[in-house]
Amino acid sequence: MVLITQETIGALFDEHSDMVYRIALNIVRNREEAQDIVMDTFTTLIKQEYFNSWSHAKAWLIRTAENKSLNVMRSGRIKRNVPLDELLENTLSAPANEQEHEILDLVMRLPEKLRTTLYMFYYEDMPVADIAAALGISENTVYKRLERGRSMLKIDLEGDVI
C-alpha cells in the first residue's frame, strides 16, 4: 500500500510528470494547456489517501490526465485546430518518425477503455497483470481489449493505405 504523503507525491511527480505531460499534449495539442493539466492532475493526487501499489498510482495518473485533457477539449477553452507548424514546435518528445506519430494519434482516438489499455501496455510498458490490477479488470479482459484495439488500429491503418 502506498500512502500519499509529501514525499510520495514528490516521487510520483519526479517519476511520472513527463508521462502525464505527453498524454495531455497528445490530446490538447497545446503546451501551456498540457502544463496546466499536469499541475491539475497532481493537485488532484494530493486529495487521494492511498493507492494499492505504485502501478495503481501510475494508472490513476494516466486516467486522470486523460480525463482532464478531454474535459479541456470539451470545454472549448482551446482551439481545436492547431497549425501544423505550431503542433510540430509544441511536441517536445515527438515519436521518432511520422509513422509512430500517426499510430499514437490513432491510439488516442480509440474509445476510452481501449485507448487506456493500449497506452498503458505499449507506451508505458506495463505488464498485463499490472494493467488489470490498476483498472480493476481481469487479465483476460486486458488481453481482449488489446486485441480489439489492435484490430481497430489495423482497420484504420489499412484504410489510410487504400
N, C-alpha and C positions, 0 to 999 in steps of 0.2 A: 504494500500500500504506500502511495506517495502522498504525504500531507503537503498542502500548499502553504509554504512559508515564503518569506522574503528570499531566502537562499534558493529554494526550488524554482521560484518564479525567475530569478536571475539566471539559473542554469538552463531552464527551459527557453528563456529568451535568447541566450547565447547560442544554444543548440539549434533552435527552430525558427528564429526570426527571419532568416533568409528564405526558408521554405514558405512561410506564411506570406512574405512579400511577393514571391514568384507566383503563388496561387492568386493573390489579389491582382497583381499586374496582368496576368493572363486573362483575367475576367474583365477588369475595368479599363485596362489599356491606358492608364494614366498614372504616372509616377507619384504625384502628390496624393491622389486618392488612395493608391496602394499603401503608401506610408501611413496615412490616416487609419486605414483598415488594420494594419499591423498593430498600431497603438491601441485601437479599439478592441481588437482580439485579445491582447494581453491585459487590457484593463478588465475585460470580462473574466479572464482567467483568475484574477485576484479574488473574485466573488466565489470561486469554487472552493470547496473544503478539502477534497482529496480526489485522487484517481487510483484505480486498481493497480496500475503499473505505468512505467514511462511510455510504453507503446500506446496505452489508453490515452495518456495526456497528449501524445503526438497526434493520434487520430482525432481527438477532440479539437485540437488546434486546426487541423485540416478542415474539418467540417464547419467549425465556427468561422474561419477565414472565408471559406467558400460561401457560406450563407450571408455573411456580412457584405461580401462583394456583390452577390446577387441582389441584396437589398439596395445597395447603392445604385446598381444598374436600373432597378425597377423604379427608384425614386425620381429618376430623370435629373439628378443632380449634376451629372456629367453628360457631355455629348456622346452619343453612341457611335458616331462616325469620326474616326481619328485619321488624319492624313498619314499616308504610308511613311513619309519621312519622319514624322514625329513618333510613329509606332516603332520604327527601327531604332531611333535615337533613345527612346524610353526603355527599350528592352535590354537591360544590363546583362542578364545572364541568358542570352538567347541560345536556343539549341544550336548545335554545331552546324547544321545545314538546313536548307529550305524544307526538305522533306520531313525532318524531325519537327520543325516548327509547324508544318501543316498537320502532322499527326497529333501533336499536342493540342492544337486548335480544335481538331475533330474530337479528341477525348473530352475537352472542356464543353463541347456541345451535346454530349450524351446526356441521357436522363440522369438525375442526381445519384441514384443508387449505383448505377453502372460507372458513372464518372468517378465517384469517390473510390470505389473498389479498384478500378483500373489505375487511378492516380497513385493510390497507396501501394499497389503491387509493383508497377513499373517505374514510377518516378521517385518514390520514397523507399523502394526496395524492402518493403515489409513482407515478412513471411505470411502465408495464408492463415496460419494459426493466430498470429497477432492481429491480422485484419478482422478475423472472425470475432475475436475477443473484444476488440475495440468497437466494432459495430453491433455487437450483441447478436450475432447470427451464427449459424453453423458453418463449418469449413466447406461442406458440400454446397451451401448457398453461395459462398465466396467463389468457388470453382464455377458454379453455374453463371454467376454474374460476370465473371471473367470471360467465359465462353460467349455469352450474349453480347458483351461489349466488343469482343474481337470480331464477332460476326457483323455487328453494326458498322464497325470501322472498315471491315473488308468491303462491305457494300458501298460505303461512302467513297473509299479509295478507288474501287473498280468503276464507280460512276464517274469519277473525275477523269479516268483514263479513256473511257469510251467517248 
